[in-house]
Amino acid sequence: MNTKYKISIILLSVLIGLGSCESIDLDVNNNPNTASPENSDINLLLNGAMLNFAKWLGEDDEDNRDGFEAGMEVVRMLHMYGPLYDNAYAPGEFDDIWRQSYSGHLSDIQTVKSISDDNALFHHKGVAQILESYTMTTLVDYFGDVPYSDAFQGSDEFNPTLDDDAAVYATALSLLDEAIANLAQTPATSIPSTGDIFFFGDTAKWTTLAKTLKLRIYNNTRLVDSAASLAGINALLADGDLIDAAADDFAIFYGSNSSAPDVRHPQFINNYENTPSGEYMNMYFMNLMVHGFNDADPRTRYYFYRQVNDYPAADAQGIFDFPCLAENFPTHYTVGVDPFCTSIGEGYWGRIHGDAQGLPSDSDKITTWGTYPIGGKFDDDSFSAVGKASGMGGAGINPVLMSSFVYFMRAEAALTLGTTDNAVAMLEAGIRASMDKVLNFDSNTAASSLASDAADVDAYVTEITGAYNAAATDEDKLNVIMTQAYIASWGNSVEAYNNYRRTGMPRNLTPTQLQASGAFIRSFKYPSVAIDNNPNISPKANQAVKVFWDLNSADLDF
């Protein structure tokens, strides 16, 4: 399906979804002129749940909160304001995540499941269960224990208690099994293509997604029960129905239309139109891409766009353009390894981890998002400030679960659990899947003399697989895999954060600017709306509280 058709479907779905708002019954007197869940159109309800899910995961809010993006910040992809982990994020940063899930699409999903049960709409229920499963595991990944078992009782329970995070994960796995069974049914009515913003009514692709999400759960929990993970993953590999091609990727698509409705990627709006955005690329991530290999990673010009070709410029205005001008190189940094201040040269301009200085007048100079995945501009050495008409105009994606991610999961599981996969083959497949997606994301970049080509990719693959084969220990081999998984996850707010807590890799991340930065965030603070409105939810002791699957003993407190 071509991109223009996908975008038109999204626009149509948005308009359809607006109508689904009328299906929520708020009239306790059952006004016959008001629609109720029982007499609502199930297709509109499911479409509305999908749209709310996309909005939730894309952090589409008007308050400019960090939300899920915090996961990319703590692992040094984007800049985290500090200087301490404890004050980097206030509980209110996650209010929208909490509200949009529990009172948004999770509430919609309960209604969809109820109507589906009453009308034997197995496919509708299966899709709803998949979205529910992913949502609940992601909430666990960020917060640990979360409400579930009594969270959707309406007026019967306004203050749901917290469920154990391991129990929620187990329920999420069961939901996927039930979804697979429901999607295998042959009901008279299936989900329509025009209301399905992800797979356009293709239930086979939804089934593939459900099985791949099972793989994700088994891999995430491999330190908890390695035998169960090994058996579960091998069974999935034997079944052979996993996301292994771009056509099966699970992503949220955005368009270039900017009004009525605005369907552009939220990060394009934030960084190309709403300036100054104050959003900096992290110096570690850019340095890894530019200087971490024999040659710059072939995806570099697609991930980042440089608005200037030199930094600091000859006319730089002291601390206004160069805020760390008067600062010394941190004593806990390694010279020649850890990038300091705001530049690694050649116009790559960002911030180091935990830099808490104010914002200078550099919004038209800092390095910003490129073509992939937000639909921005390819770095063609034009070195000009970006604007709302730049690049793809925001017609990007939110990469939720891509084939490259899956190959790296399989590589990790093959190495650590001994599955039937070949780890180095999966590593190579993951790199190539990521390269293919990124380098071909905007067909207009192919004509550029600066575009990466097959020879660049082959050389990179040879370097990385060579490093893997030469690694002395399994830990060293795992670091090669996880570094590539880290790079490929650009634009996804969950996977790199999960991977880092589970493995402590990539190794040698640049430390926080302040040497004594406190405990790394193993789970985030509960949102203010949860603590303030529910007496059954109390603040955590601290952010060092681990999620149940995080049994990694590596010291991440730096």
Sequence and secondary structure as in RCSB ss.txt:
>XXXX:A:sequence
MNTKYKISIILLSVLIGLGSCESIDLDVNNNPNTASPENSDINLLLNGAMLNFAKWLGEDDEDNRDGFEAGMEVV
RMLHMYGPLYDNAYAPGEFDDIWRQSYSGHLSDIQTVKSISDDNALFHHKGVAQILESYTMTTLVDYFGDVPYSD
AFQGSDEFNPTLDDDAAVYATALSLLDEAIANLAQTPATSIPSTGDIFFFGDTAKWTTLAKTLKLRIYNNTRLVD
SAASLAGINALLADGDLIDAAADDFAIFYGSNSSAPDVRHPQFINNYENTPSGEYMNMYFMNLMVHGFNDADPRT
RYYFYRQVNDYPAADAQGIFDFPCLAENFPTHYTVGVDPFCTSIGEGYWGRIHGDAQGLPSDSDKITTWGTYPIG
GKFDDDSFSAVGKASGMGGAGINPVLMSSFVYFMRAEAALTLGTTDNAVAMLEAGIRASMDKVLNFDSNTAASSL
ASDAADVDAYVTEITGAYNAAATDEDKLNVIMTQAYIASWGNSVEAYNNYRRTGMPRNLTPTQLQASGAFIRSFK
YPSVAIDNNPNISPKANQAVKVFWDLNSADLDF
>XXXX:A:secstr
  HHHHHHHHHHHHHHHHHHGGG    TT  TTS  GGGS HHHHHHHHHHHHHHHHTT  SS   GGGHHHHHT
TSB    S HHHH  GGGGHHHHHHIIIIIHHHHHHHHHHHHHHT HHHHHHHHHHHHHHHHHHHHHHSSEE TT
TT GGG SS  EE HHHHHHHHHHHHHHHHHHHTS  S    GGG TTTTT HHHHHHHHHHHHHHHHHHTTTT 
HHHHHHHHHHHHHHT S  SGGG EEEE  S BSSSB S HHHIIIIIS S    BBHHHHHHHHHSSSS  TTH
HHHEE S SSSS TT  GGGT TTTT    TTS TTTS  TTEEETTEE B TT      S TTTS EE STTTT
     S      TTSTTTT  EEEEE HHHHHHHHHHHHHHH  SS HHHHHHHHHHHHHHHHHTSSGGGGGSTT
S  HHHHHHHHHHHHHHHHH SSHHHHHHHHHHHHHHHTTT SSHHHHHHHHH  SSS    SSS      SS  
  HHHHHH TT    S TT   TT         
